[in-house]
Amino acid sequence: MTTATVPTTYEVPAQSRKMAMLGHLSAFVTFVGIPSLVGPLVVWLFNRDDPFVEEQAKDALNFNISFLIYGIVAAFSIILLIGLLALPAVLITWFVLVIVASIRAANGENYRYPLTIEFVS
């Protein structure tokens, strides 16, 4: 008689989930004049010993660097009138994806942002 083993799932500790969520939400420091990549960078640098927080903060950092580049390109493309649609689309997408990633991190899920260039690995 054989028994089937059920794969165990790793339960992410509450403190790790909170810090990972903070890594994503810290991008909103841009609303007080600080570049959005500073928040995830600080969370990553102070939480390198926690693998879940480190991964989530690095992904948030890569996402914010990528969307900073996309925003700059869209802003310059206003000259061609394409940016009139592209810039609001980039900003709304950034805002929504930061919220989605924060919720997923708070639930202990590993979230990967779409449209992200990997600068920090």
MOPAC internal coordinates of N, CA, C and O (Angstrom, degrees):
PM7 1SCF
backbone

  N    0.0000 0     0.00 0     0.00 0    0    0    0
  C    1.4360 1     0.00 0     0.00 0    1    0    0
  C    1.5267 1   108.47 1     0.00 0    2    1    0
  O    1.2310 1   121.09 1   -54.82 1    3    2    1
  N    1.3196 1   115.53 1   125.18 1    3    2    1
  C    1.4638 1   119.61 1   179.24 1    5    3    2
  C    1.5096 1   109.28 1  -109.88 1    6    5    3
  O    1.2310 1   121.74 1   -32.46 1    7    6    5
  N    1.2711 1   114.28 1   147.54 1    7    6    5
  C    1.4626 1   118.88 1   177.52 1    9    7    6
  C    1.5215 1   108.61 1  -111.95 1   10    9    7
  O    1.2310 1   121.41 1   -43.57 1   11   10    9
  N    1.2814 1   114.91 1   136.43 1   11   10    9
  C    1.4610 1   120.01 1   178.25 1   13   11   10
  C    1.5277 1   108.88 1   -79.88 1   14   13   11
  O    1.2310 1   121.72 1   -45.79 1   15   14   13
  N    1.2994 1   114.32 1   134.21 1   15   14   13
  C    1.4562 1   117.65 1   178.12 1   17   15   14
  C    1.5216 1   109.13 1   -92.68 1   18   17   15
  O    1.2310 1   121.44 1   -43.45 1   19   18   17
  N    1.2731 1   114.85 1   136.55 1   19   18   17
  C    1.4592 1   121.37 1   178.83 1   21   19   18
  C    1.5274 1   107.35 1   -92.11 1   22   21   19
  O    1.2310 1   120.43 1   -54.70 1   23   22   21
  N    1.3269 1   116.78 1   125.30 1   23   22   21
  C    1.4566 1   117.40 1   179.31 1   25   23   22
  C    1.5177 1   110.46 1   -63.17 1   26   25   23
  O    1.2310 1   121.20 1   -44.82 1   27   26   25
  N    1.3115 1   115.31 1   135.18 1   27   26   25
  C    1.4545 1   119.78 1   179.70 1   29   27   26
  C    1.5203 1   109.24 1   -86.33 1   30   29   27
  O    1.2310 1   121.43 1   -36.88 1   31   30   29
  N    1.3058 1   114.86 1   143.12 1   31   30   29
  C    1.4482 1   119.50 1   176.47 1   33   31   30
  C    1.5150 1   108.40 1  -102.48 1   34   33   31
  O    1.2310 1   121.01 1   -36.58 1   35   34   33
  N    1.2824 1   115.68 1   143.42 1   35   34   33
  C    1.4500 1   121.38 1   179.64 1   37   35   34
  C    1.5196 1   108.90 1   -80.67 1   38   37   35
  O    1.2310 1   120.62 1   -58.46 1   39   38   37
  N    1.2943 1   116.42 1   121.54 1   39   38   37
  C    1.4603 1   121.52 1   177.82 1   41   39   38
  C    1.5262 1   108.02 1   -87.18 1   42   41   39
  O    1.2310 1   121.15 1   -61.48 1   43   42   41
  N    1.3085 1   115.41 1   118.52 1   43   42   41
  C    1.4574 1   120.70 1  -179.64 1   45   43   42
  C    1.5270 1   108.23 1   -75.16 1   46   45   43
  O    1.2310 1   120.20 1   -52.42 1   47   46   45
  N    1.3396 1   117.23 1   127.58 1   47   46   45
  C    1.4730 1   119.79 1  -179.91 1   49   47   46
  C    1.5301 1   112.12 1   -59.54 1   50   49   47
  O    1.2310 1   121.00 1   -28.13 1   51   50   49
  N    1.3122 1   115.69 1   151.87 1   51   50   49
  C    1.4671 1   121.37 1  -177.08 1   53   51   50
  C    1.5225 1   111.64 1   -59.21 1   54   53   51
  O    1.2310 1   119.95 1   139.61 1   55   54   53
  N    1.3258 1   117.70 1   -40.39 1   55   54   53
  C    1.4664 1   120.58 1  -179.80 1   57   55   54
  C    1.5309 1   110.86 1   -63.75 1   58   57   55
  O    1.2310 1   120.29 1   141.33 1   59   58   57
  N    1.3212 1   117.06 1   -38.67 1   59   58   57
  C    1.4671 1   120.82 1   178.26 1   61   59   58
  C    1.5202 1   110.73 1   -66.93 1   62   61   59
  O    1.2310 1   120.57 1   139.79 1   63   62   61
  N    1.3251 1   116.52 1   -40.21 1   63   62   61
  C    1.4634 1   119.78 1   178.38 1   65   63   62
  C    1.5250 1   110.89 1   -63.42 1   66   65   63
  O    1.2310 1   120.43 1   138.62 1   67   66   65
  N    1.3380 1   116.78 1   -41.38 1   67   66   65
  C    1.4621 1   120.66 1   179.63 1   69   67   66
  C    1.5216 1   111.31 1   -64.55 1   70   69   67
  O    1.2310 1   120.48 1   135.82 1   71   70   69
  N    1.3229 1   116.70 1   -44.18 1   71   70   69
  C    1.4681 1   119.52 1  -179.32 1   73   71   70
  C    1.5282 1   111.28 1   -68.54 1   74   73   71
  O    1.2310 1   120.17 1   143.47 1   75   74   73
  N    1.3371 1   117.28 1   -36.53 1   75   74   73
  C    1.4669 1   120.11 1   177.32 1   77   75   74
  C    1.5227 1   109.98 1   -65.28 1   78   77   75
  O    1.2310 1   120.56 1   138.36 1   79   78   77
  N    1.3309 1   116.54 1   -41.64 1   79   78   77
  C    1.4542 1   120.53 1   176.90 1   81   79   78
  C    1.5263 1   110.00 1   -62.27 1   82   81   79
  O    1.2310 1   120.33 1   138.83 1   83   82   81
  N    1.3250 1   116.98 1   -41.17 1   83   82   81
  C    1.4603 1   121.20 1   177.39 1   85   83   82
  C    1.5271 1   110.75 1   -63.24 1   86   85   83
  O    1.2310 1   120.22 1   144.66 1   87   86   85
  N    1.3276 1   117.18 1   -35.34 1   87   86   85
  C    1.4600 1   120.54 1   177.16 1   89   87   86
  C    1.5170 1   111.90 1   -59.99 1   90   89   87
  O    1.2310 1   120.60 1   142.37 1   91   90   89
  N    1.3162 1   116.47 1   -37.63 1   91   90   89
  C    1.4663 1   120.47 1   178.11 1   93   91   90
  C    1.5355 1   110.96 1   -77.60 1   94   93   91
  O    1.2310 1   120.36 1   131.25 1   95   94   93
  N    1.3352 1   116.92 1   -48.75 1   95   94   93
  C    1.4593 1   120.88 1  -176.93 1   97   95   94
  C    1.5250 1   113.07 1   -67.41 1   98   97   95
  O    1.2310 1   120.43 1   156.98 1   99   98   97
  N    1.3294 1   116.79 1   -23.02 1   99   98   97
  C    1.4715 1   119.56 1  -178.88 1  101   99   98
  C    1.5214 1   112.09 1   -64.75 1  102  101   99
  O    1.2310 1   119.85 1   166.53 1  103  102  101
  N    1.3117 1   117.89 1   -13.47 1  103  102  101
  C    1.4709 1   120.62 1   175.79 1  105  103  102
  C    1.5241 1   110.63 1   -64.11 1  106  105  103
  O    1.2310 1   120.16 1   158.38 1  107  106  105
  N    1.3160 1   117.31 1   -21.62 1  107  106  105
  C    1.4578 1   120.64 1  -179.04 1  109  107  106
  C    1.5272 1   112.76 1   -73.45 1  110  109  107
  O    1.2310 1   119.62 1  -179.60 1  111  110  109
  N    1.3366 1   118.33 1     0.40 1  111  110  109
  C    1.4667 1   120.03 1   172.75 1  113  111  110
  C    1.5201 1   110.14 1   -62.57 1  114  113  111
  O    1.2310 1   120.73 1   165.34 1  115  114  113
  N    1.3100 1   116.22 1   -14.66 1  115  114  113
  C    1.4646 1   119.95 1   177.55 1  117  115  114
  C    1.5228 1   111.34 1   -61.80 1  118  117  115
  O    1.2310 1   119.87 1   156.55 1  119  118  117
  N    1.3239 1   117.85 1   -23.45 1  119  118  117
  C    1.4601 1   121.01 1   179.74 1  121  119  118
  C    1.5294 1   112.56 1   -73.80 1  122  121  119
  O    1.2310 1   120.22 1   168.30 1  123  122  121
  N    1.3330 1   117.18 1   -11.70 1  123  122  121
  C    1.4684 1   120.84 1   175.52 1  125  123  122
  C    1.5313 1   110.79 1  -110.34 1  126  125  123
  O    1.2310 1   120.40 1  -165.45 1  127  126  125
  N    1.3251 1   116.85 1    14.55 1  127  126  125
  C    1.4551 1   120.74 1   173.81 1  129  127  126
  C    1.5132 1   116.27 1    95.80 1  130  129  127
  O    1.2310 1   119.84 1  -176.15 1  131  130  129
  N    1.3182 1   117.91 1     3.85 1  131  130  129
  C    1.4685 1   121.97 1   178.37 1  133  131  130
  C    1.5186 1   107.49 1   -99.53 1  134  133  131
  O    1.2310 1   119.53 1   -45.13 1  135  134  133
  N    1.3323 1   118.50 1   134.87 1  135  134  133
  C    1.4724 1   118.96 1   179.77 1  137  135  134
  C    1.5323 1   111.79 1   -55.64 1  138  137  135
  O    1.2310 1   121.08 1   -38.19 1  139  138  137
  N    1.3244 1   115.54 1   141.81 1  139  138  137
  C    1.4675 1   121.29 1  -173.33 1  141  139  138
  C    1.5185 1   113.82 1   -63.73 1  142  141  139
  O    1.2310 1   119.55 1   162.06 1  143  142  141
  N    1.3006 1   118.47 1   -17.94 1  143  142  141
  C    1.4661 1   119.31 1  -179.28 1  145  143  142
  C    1.5218 1   112.35 1   -83.17 1  146  145  143
  O    1.2310 1   119.25 1   168.14 1  147  146  145
  N    1.3194 1   119.03 1   -11.86 1  147  146  145
  C    1.4639 1   121.91 1  -178.69 1  149  147  146
  C    1.5324 1   111.12 1   -68.05 1  150  149  147
  O    1.2310 1   120.05 1   135.89 1  151  150  149
  N    1.3275 1   117.52 1   -44.11 1  151  150  149
  C    1.4699 1   121.04 1  -178.50 1  153  151  150
  C    1.5181 1   113.03 1   -59.17 1  154  153  151
  O    1.2310 1   119.53 1   125.04 1  155  154  153
  N    1.3466 1   118.50 1   -54.96 1  155  154  153
  C    1.4664 1   119.00 1   178.20 1  157  155  154
  C    1.5302 1   113.11 1   -60.98 1  158  157  155
  O    1.2310 1   120.20 1   146.50 1  159  158  157
  N    1.3250 1   117.22 1   -33.50 1  159  158  157
  C    1.4676 1   120.72 1   178.08 1  161  159  158
  C    1.5226 1   110.81 1   -63.58 1  162  161  159
  O    1.2310 1   120.25 1   135.40 1  163  162  161
  N    1.3210 1   117.13 1   -44.60 1  163  162  161
  C    1.4675 1   121.21 1   179.51 1  165  163  162
  C    1.5270 1   110.52 1   -64.05 1  166  165  163
  O    1.2310 1   120.30 1   134.78 1  167  166  165
  N    1.3349 1   117.03 1   -45.22 1  167  166  165
  C    1.4768 1   120.19 1   179.19 1  169  167  166
  C    1.5204 1   110.14 1   -61.27 1  170  169  167
  O    1.2310 1   120.24 1   137.41 1  171  170  169
  N    1.3231 1   117.15 1   -42.59 1  171  170  169
  C    1.4663 1   120.88 1   179.57 1  173  171  170
  C    1.5290 1   111.05 1   -63.68 1  174  173  171
  O    1.2310 1   119.80 1   134.23 1  175  174  173
  N    1.3146 1   117.99 1   -45.77 1  175  174  173
  C    1.4626 1   120.88 1  -177.53 1  177  175  174
  C    1.5235 1   112.78 1   -64.81 1  178  177  175
  O    1.2310 1   120.16 1   146.82 1  179  178  177
  N    1.3262 1   117.30 1   -33.18 1  179  178  177
  C    1.4605 1   120.37 1  -179.16 1  181  179  178
  C    1.5293 1   113.84 1   -88.79 1  182  181  179
  O    1.2310 1   119.54 1   172.75 1  183  182  181
  N    1.3333 1   118.48 1    -7.25 1  183  182  181
  C    1.4642 1   120.92 1  -176.17 1  185  183  182
  C    1.5220 1   112.38 1  -129.87 1  186  185  183
  O    1.2310 1   120.08 1  -144.18 1  187  186  185
  N    1.2883 1   117.46 1    35.82 1  187  186  185
  C    1.4636 1   120.91 1  -179.72 1  189  187  186
  C    1.5283 1   112.66 1   -67.73 1  190  189  187
  O    1.2310 1   119.75 1   160.83 1  191  190  189
  N    1.3139 1   118.09 1   -19.17 1  191  190  189
  C    1.4628 1   120.94 1  -178.30 1  193  191  190
  C    1.5257 1   112.77 1   -80.87 1  194  193  191
  O    1.2310 1   119.57 1   167.37 1  195  194  193
  N    1.3187 1   118.44 1   -12.63 1  195  194  193
  C    1.4612 1   122.68 1   179.24 1  197  195  194
  C    1.5299 1   108.28 1  -105.21 1  198  197  195
  O    1.2310 1   119.74 1   -69.05 1  199  198  197
  N    1.3474 1   118.11 1   110.95 1  199  198  197
  C    1.4666 1   120.42 1  -174.80 1  201  199  198
  C    1.5245 1   114.38 1   -59.34 1  202  201  199
  O    1.2310 1   119.89 1   141.37 1  203  202  201
  N    1.3356 1   117.82 1   -38.63 1  203  202  201
  C    1.4637 1   120.26 1  -178.89 1  205  203  202
  C    1.5246 1   110.80 1   -67.28 1  206  205  203
  O    1.2310 1   120.57 1   132.98 1  207  206  205
  N    1.3209 1   116.52 1   -47.02 1  207  206  205
  C    1.4614 1   120.72 1  -179.70 1  209  207  206
  C    1.5203 1   110.02 1   -65.49 1  210  209  207
  O    1.2310 1   120.36 1   137.50 1  211  210  209
  N    1.3210 1   116.92 1   -42.50 1  211  210  209
  C    1.4611 1   120.69 1  -179.85 1  213  211  210
  C    1.5285 1   111.09 1   -59.36 1  214  213  211
  O    1.2310 1   120.62 1   133.35 1  215  214  213
  N    1.3282 1   116.41 1   -46.65 1  215  214  213
  C    1.4641 1   120.01 1  -179.26 1  217  215  214
  C    1.5242 1   111.77 1   -63.95 1  218  217  215
  O    1.2310 1   120.66 1   135.64 1  219  218  217
  N    1.3245 1   116.35 1   -44.36 1  219  218  217
  C    1.4601 1   120.06 1  -178.53 1  221  219  218
  C    1.5395 1   111.55 1   -67.67 1  222  221  219
  O    1.2310 1   120.30 1   139.23 1  223  222  221
  N    1.3295 1   117.04 1   -40.77 1  223  222  221
  C    1.4668 1   120.12 1   179.94 1  225  223  222
  C    1.5281 1   111.11 1   -68.38 1  226  225  223
  O    1.2310 1   119.87 1   141.35 1  227  226  225
  N    1.3287 1   117.84 1   -38.65 1  227  226  225
  C    1.4623 1   120.37 1   177.13 1  229  227  226
  C    1.5221 1   110.56 1   -65.16 1  230  229  227
  O    1.2310 1   120.55 1   139.49 1  231  230  229
  N    1.3192 1   116.55 1   -40.51 1  231  230  229
  C    1.4580 1   119.36 1   178.44 1  233  231  230
  C    1.5327 1   110.38 1   -65.71 1  234  233  231
  O    1.2310 1   120.25 1   140.32 1  235  234  233
  N    1.3264 1   117.12 1   -39.68 1  235  234  233
  C    1.4650 1   120.79 1   176.85 1  237  235  234
  C    1.5254 1   110.55 1   -64.27 1  238  237  235
  O    1.2310 1   120.44 1   141.06 1  239  238  237
  N    1.3240 1   116.76 1   -38.94 1  239  238  237
  C    1.4611 1   120.89 1   177.95 1  241  239  238
  C    1.5261 1   110.76 1   -63.53 1  242  241  239
  O    1.2310 1   120.43 1   132.00 1  243  242  241
  N    1.3253 1   116.79 1   -48.00 1  243  242  241
  C    1.4676 1   120.98 1   177.77 1  245  243  242
  C    1.5276 1   111.25 1   -59.43 1  246  245  243
  O    1.2310 1   120.53 1   137.47 1  247  246  245
  N    1.3174 1   116.59 1   -42.53 1  247  246  245
  C    1.4585 1   121.59 1   179.64 1  249  247  246
  C    1.5223 1   110.84 1   -61.82 1  250  249  247
  O    1.2310 1   120.37 1   134.45 1  251  250  249
  N    1.3202 1   116.90 1   -45.55 1  251  250  249
  C    1.4590 1   119.77 1  -177.86 1  253  251  250
  C    1.5237 1   112.65 1   -69.80 1  254  253  251
  O    1.2310 1   120.00 1   145.52 1  255  254  253
  N    1.3186 1   117.60 1   -34.48 1  255  254  253
  C    1.4631 1   120.17 1   174.18 1  257  255  254
  C    1.5330 1   109.35 1   -64.70 1  258  257  255
  O    1.2310 1   120.72 1   134.39 1  259  258  257
  N    1.3348 1   116.24 1   -45.61 1  259  258  257
  C    1.4645 1   120.74 1   179.87 1  261  259  258
  C    1.5175 1   111.05 1   -59.72 1  262  261  259
  O    1.2310 1   120.39 1   132.90 1  263  262  261
  N    1.3355 1   116.86 1   -47.10 1  263  262  261
  C    1.4603 1   119.39 1  -177.40 1  265  263  262
  C    1.5181 1   112.41 1   -73.51 1  266  265  263
  O    1.2310 1   119.52 1   157.22 1  267  266  265
  N    1.3228 1   118.52 1   -22.78 1  267  266  265
  C    1.4539 1   120.56 1   171.34 1  269  267  266
  C    1.5299 1   109.44 1   -64.74 1  270  269  267
  O    1.2310 1   121.03 1   136.12 1  271  270  269
  N    1.3090 1   115.63 1   -43.88 1  271  270  269
  C    1.4667 1   120.66 1   177.45 1  273  271  270
  C    1.5275 1   110.47 1   -63.52 1  274  273  271
  O    1.2310 1   120.38 1   133.45 1  275  274  273
  N    1.3390 1   116.88 1   -46.55 1  275  274  273
  C    1.4668 1   120.47 1   179.36 1  277  275  274
  C    1.5327 1   110.62 1   -59.82 1  278  277  275
  O    1.2310 1   120.31 1   139.41 1  279  278  277
  N    1.3254 1   117.02 1   -40.59 1  279  278  277
  C    1.4585 1   121.30 1   179.92 1  281  279  278
  C    1.5147 1   112.36 1   -65.52 1  282  281  279
  O    1.2310 1   120.64 1   139.35 1  283  282  281
  N    1.3272 1   116.39 1   -40.65 1  283  282  281
  C    1.4676 1   120.21 1   178.45 1  285  283  282
  C    1.5285 1   109.94 1   -64.39 1  286  285  283
  O    1.2310 1   120.52 1   135.53 1  287  286  285
  N    1.3258 1   116.62 1   -44.47 1  287  286  285
  C    1.4734 1   120.22 1   178.51 1  289  287  286
  C    1.5265 1   110.13 1   -62.11 1  290  289  287
  O    1.2310 1   120.31 1   136.00 1  291  290  289
  N    1.3254 1   117.02 1   -44.00 1  291  290  289
  C    1.4676 1   120.42 1   179.95 1  293  291  290
  C    1.5260 1   110.75 1   -64.74 1  294  293  291
  O    1.2310 1   120.20 1   141.81 1  295  294  293
  N    1.3389 1   117.22 1   -38.19 1  295  294  293
  C    1.4680 1   120.13 1   178.89 1  297  295  294
  C    1.5256 1   111.10 1   -64.26 1  298  297  295
  O    1.2310 1   120.57 1   137.61 1  299  298  297
  N    1.3253 1   116.51 1   -42.39 1  299  298  297
  C    1.4637 1   119.43 1   178.02 1  301  299  298
  C    1.5295 1   111.89 1   -68.66 1  302  301  299
  O    1.2310 1   120.66 1   151.83 1  303  302  301
  N    1.3146 1   116.34 1   -28.17 1  303  302  301
  C    1.4634 1   118.93 1  -179.00 1  305  303  302
  C    1.5295 1   112.58 1   -78.08 1  306  305  303
  O    1.2310 1   120.45 1   178.06 1  307  306  305
  N    1.3283 1   116.74 1    -1.94 1  307  306  305
  C    1.4722 1   119.31 1   173.89 1  309  307  306
  C    1.5239 1   109.87 1   -61.31 1  310  309  307
  O    1.2310 1   121.00 1   149.61 1  311  310  309
  N    1.3286 1   115.70 1   -30.39 1  311  310  309
  C    1.4696 1   120.09 1   177.47 1  313  311  310
  C    1.5266 1   110.03 1   -57.62 1  314  313  311
  O    1.2310 1   120.73 1   144.01 1  315  314  313
  N    1.3322 1   116.21 1   -35.99 1  315  314  313
  C    1.4655 1   121.52 1   179.71 1  317  315  314
  C    1.5296 1   112.20 1   -89.79 1  318  317  315
  O    1.2310 1   120.53 1  -175.33 1  319  318  317
  N    1.3142 1   116.59 1     4.67 1  319  318  317
  C    1.4636 1   124.99 1  -179.23 1  321  319  318
  C    1.5319 1   113.48 1    72.08 1  322  321  319
  O    1.2310 1   119.63 1   169.85 1  323  322  321
  N    1.3055 1   118.30 1   -10.15 1  323  322  321
  C    1.4708 1   121.03 1   176.66 1  325  323  322
  C    1.5263 1   109.86 1   -68.24 1  326  325  323
  O    1.2310 1   121.09 1   144.68 1  327  326  325
  N    1.3097 1   115.52 1   -35.32 1  327  326  325
  C    1.4555 1   121.14 1  -178.42 1  329  327  326
  C    1.5111 1   114.38 1   -64.17 1  330  329  327
  O    1.2310 1   120.25 1   159.59 1  331  330  329
  N    1.3223 1   117.13 1   -20.41 1  331  330  329
  C    1.4648 1   119.71 1   177.84 1  333  331  330
  C    1.5196 1   111.15 1   -62.13 1  334  333  331
  O    1.2310 1   120.32 1   150.83 1  335  334  333
  N    1.3153 1   117.00 1   -29.17 1  335  334  333
  C    1.4655 1   121.82 1   175.38 1  337  335  334
  C    1.5274 1   111.33 1   -97.96 1  338  337  335
  O    1.2310 1   120.88 1   143.47 1  339  338  337
  N    1.3195 1   115.91 1   -36.53 1  339  338  337
  C    1.4646 1   120.14 1  -174.23 1  341  339  338
  C    1.5272 1   112.57 1   -69.49 1  342  341  339
  O    1.2310 1   119.94 1   136.68 1  343  342  341
  N    1.3174 1   117.72 1   -43.32 1  343  342  341
  C    1.4674 1   120.03 1  -176.61 1  345  343  342
  C    1.5325 1   112.42 1   -63.09 1  346  345  343
  O    1.2310 1   118.86 1   131.95 1  347  346  345
  N    1.3359 1   119.78 1   -48.05 1  347  346  345
  C    1.4703 1   118.05 1   175.91 1  349  347  346
  C    1.5366 1   112.47 1   -62.10 1  350  349  347
  O    1.2310 1   120.25 1   144.37 1  351  350  349
  N    1.3284 1   117.13 1   -35.63 1  351  350  349
  C    1.4698 1   120.03 1   178.67 1  353  351  350
  C    1.5232 1   110.73 1   -64.21 1  354  353  351
  O    1.2310 1   120.20 1   138.63 1  355  354  353
  N    1.3240 1   117.22 1   -41.37 1  355  354  353
  C    1.4736 1   121.25 1   178.49 1  357  355  354
  C    1.5247 1   109.84 1   -64.41 1  358  357  355
  O    1.2310 1   120.08 1   134.84 1  359  358  357
  N    1.3196 1   117.45 1   -45.16 1  359  358  357
  C    1.4661 1   120.85 1  -177.67 1  361  359  358
  C    1.5287 1   112.10 1   -66.19 1  362  361  359
  O    1.2310 1   120.15 1   137.14 1  363  362  361
  N    1.3121 1   117.32 1   -42.86 1  363  362  361
  C    1.4693 1   120.59 1   179.38 1  365  363  362
  C    1.5230 1   110.43 1   -67.02 1  366  365  363
  O    1.2310 1   120.29 1   138.06 1  367  366  365
  N    1.3259 1   117.04 1   -41.94 1  367  366  365
  C    1.4653 1   120.80 1   178.11 1  369  367  366
  C    1.5175 1   110.49 1   -61.77 1  370  369  367
  O    1.2310 1   120.26 1   135.91 1  371  370  369
  N    1.3275 1   117.12 1   -44.09 1  371  370  369
  C    1.4755 1   121.50 1   178.21 1  373  371  370
  C    1.5210 1   110.41 1   -58.10 1  374  373  371
  O    1.2310 1   120.24 1   130.39 1  375  374  373
  N    1.3286 1   117.15 1   -49.61 1  375  374  373
  C    1.4600 1   121.71 1  -177.69 1  377  375  374
  C    1.5239 1   111.79 1   -60.36 1  378  377  375
  O    1.2310 1   120.37 1   131.54 1  379  378  377
  N    1.3236 1   116.90 1   -48.46 1  379  378  377
  C    1.4654 1   121.42 1  -178.11 1  381  379  378
  C    1.5289 1   111.20 1   -64.18 1  382  381  379
  O    1.2310 1   120.05 1   135.71 1  383  382  381
  N    1.3291 1   117.50 1   -44.29 1  383  382  381
  C    1.4627 1   119.89 1  -177.48 1  385  383  382
  C    1.5253 1   112.33 1   -68.41 1  386  385  383
  O    1.2310 1   119.66 1   148.03 1  387  386  385
  N    1.3306 1   118.26 1   -31.97 1  387  386  385
  C    1.4700 1   120.20 1   175.44 1  389  387  386
  C    1.5273 1   109.74 1   -64.93 1  390  389  387
  O    1.2310 1   120.04 1   138.37 1  391  390  389
  N    1.3146 1   117.54 1   -41.63 1  391  390  389
  C    1.4722 1   121.02 1   178.03 1  393  391  390
  C    1.5276 1   110.69 1   -64.51 1  394  393  391
  O    1.2310 1   120.11 1   134.36 1  395  394  393
  N    1.3272 1   117.40 1   -45.64 1  395  394  393
  C    1.4708 1   121.44 1   179.72 1  397  395  394
  C    1.5227 1   110.17 1   -60.25 1  398  397  395
  O    1.2310 1   120.31 1   133.56 1  399  398  397
  N    1.3269 1   117.02 1   -46.44 1  399  398  397
  C    1.4686 1   120.79 1  -179.46 1  401  399  398
  C    1.5198 1   111.51 1   -63.46 1  402  401  399
  O    1.2310 1   120.11 1   142.07 1  403  402  401
  N    1.3155 1   117.40 1   -37.93 1  403  402  401
  C    1.4676 1   121.37 1   178.96 1  405  403  402
  C    1.5214 1   111.20 1   -64.04 1  406  405  403
  O    1.2310 1   120.68 1   137.19 1  407  406  405
  N    1.3161 1   116.31 1   -42.81 1  407  406  405
  C    1.4675 1   120.25 1   179.27 1  409  407  406
  C    1.5194 1   110.42 1   -65.34 1  410  409  407
  O    1.2310 1   120.72 1   135.85 1  411  410  409
  N    1.3190 1   116.24 1   -44.15 1  411  410  409
  C    1.4700 1   119.91 1   179.49 1  413  411  410
  C    1.5322 1   111.13 1   -62.58 1  414  413  411
  O    1.2310 1   120.25 1   137.00 1  415  414  413
  N    1.3331 1   117.13 1   -43.00 1  415  414  413
  C    1.4693 1   120.61 1   179.13 1  417  415  414
  C    1.5242 1   110.69 1   -64.42 1  418  417  415
  O    1.2310 1   120.14 1   141.29 1  419  418  417
  N    1.3197 1   117.34 1   -38.71 1  419  418  417
  C    1.4667 1   120.87 1   178.06 1  421  419  418
  C    1.5215 1   111.37 1   -63.42 1  422  421  419
  O    1.2310 1   120.52 1   151.74 1  423  422  421
  N    1.3346 1   116.60 1   -28.26 1  423  422  421
  C    1.4643 1   121.24 1   177.44 1  425  423  422
  C    1.5258 1   112.45 1   -87.28 1  426  425  423
  O    1.2310 1   120.19 1   179.97 1  427  426  425
  N    1.3246 1   117.24 1    -0.03 1  427  426  425
  C    1.4603 1   121.12 1   178.82 1  429  427  426
  C    1.5170 1   113.71 1    82.07 1  430  429  427
  O    1.2310 1   120.22 1  -164.99 1  431  430  429
  N    1.3247 1   117.18 1    15.01 1  431  430  429
  C    1.4598 1   121.21 1  -179.82 1  433  431  430
  C    1.5210 1   110.04 1   -90.96 1  434  433  431
  O    1.2310 1   121.23 1   -33.44 1  435  434  433
  N    1.3085 1   115.24 1   146.56 1  435  434  433
  C    1.4526 1   121.54 1   177.58 1  437  435  434
  C    1.5182 1   108.27 1   -84.23 1  438  437  435
  O    1.2310 1   119.61 1   -71.55 1  439  438  437
  N    1.3161 1   118.36 1   108.45 1  439  438  437
  C    1.4621 1   121.69 1  -176.49 1  441  439  438
  C    1.5156 1   110.02 1  -106.72 1  442  441  439
  O    1.2310 1   121.14 1   -46.20 1  443  442  441
  N    1.3273 1   115.43 1   133.80 1  443  442  441
  C    1.4705 1   121.85 1   175.36 1  445  443  442
  C    1.5195 1   107.92 1  -115.05 1  446  445  443
  O    1.2310 1   120.81 1   -56.28 1  447  446  445
  N    1.3119 1   116.05 1   123.72 1  447  446  445
  C    1.4613 1   120.61 1   178.57 1  449  447  446
  C    1.5164 1   110.48 1   -68.11 1  450  449  447
  O    1.2310 1   120.11 1   -38.80 1  451  450  449
  N    1.3326 1   117.39 1   141.20 1  451  450  449
  C    1.4747 1   119.31 1   171.93 1  453  451  450
  C    1.5322 1   109.18 1   -78.94 1  454  453  451
  O    1.2310 1   120.56 1   -16.17 1  455  454  453
  N    1.3127 1   116.54 1   163.83 1  455  454  453
  C    1.4691 1   123.41 1   173.81 1  457  455  454
  C    1.5232 1   113.15 1    61.43 1  458  457  455
  O    1.2310 1   120.06 1  -150.86 1  459  458  457
  N    1.3308 1   117.49 1    29.14 1  459  458  457
  C    1.4539 1   121.21 1  -175.07 1  461  459  458
  C    1.5232 1   110.64 1  -106.61 1  462  461  459
  O    1.2310 1   121.39 1   -47.99 1  463  462  461
  N    1.3178 1   114.94 1   132.01 1  463  462  461
  C    1.4613 1   121.43 1   172.79 1  465  463  462
  C    1.5186 1   106.78 1   -90.10 1  466  465  463
  O    1.2310 1   120.09 1   -46.23 1  467  466  465
  N    1.3264 1   117.43 1   133.77 1  467  466  465
  C    1.4623 1   120.31 1  -177.39 1  469  467  466
  C    1.5211 1   110.10 1   -88.36 1  470  469  467
  O    1.2310 1   120.73 1   -79.51 1  471  470  469
  N    1.3169 1   116.20 1   100.49 1  471  470  469
  C    1.4587 1   122.72 1   177.28 1  473  471  470
  C    1.5273 1   110.37 1   -90.76 1  474  473  471
  O    1.2310 1   120.78 1   137.83 1  475  474  473
  N    1.3384 1   116.12 1   -42.17 1  475  474  473
  C    1.4623 1   123.15 1  -178.53 1  477  475  474
  C    1.5217 1   107.18 1  -110.13 1  478  477  475
  O    1.2310 1   120.95 1   -56.30 1  479  478  477
  N    1.3206 1   115.80 1   123.70 1  479  478  477
  C    1.4789 1   117.30 1  -179.97 1  481  479  478
  C    1.5049 1   111.96 1  -120.34 1  482  481  479
  O    1.2310 1   120.10 1   180.00 1  483  482  481

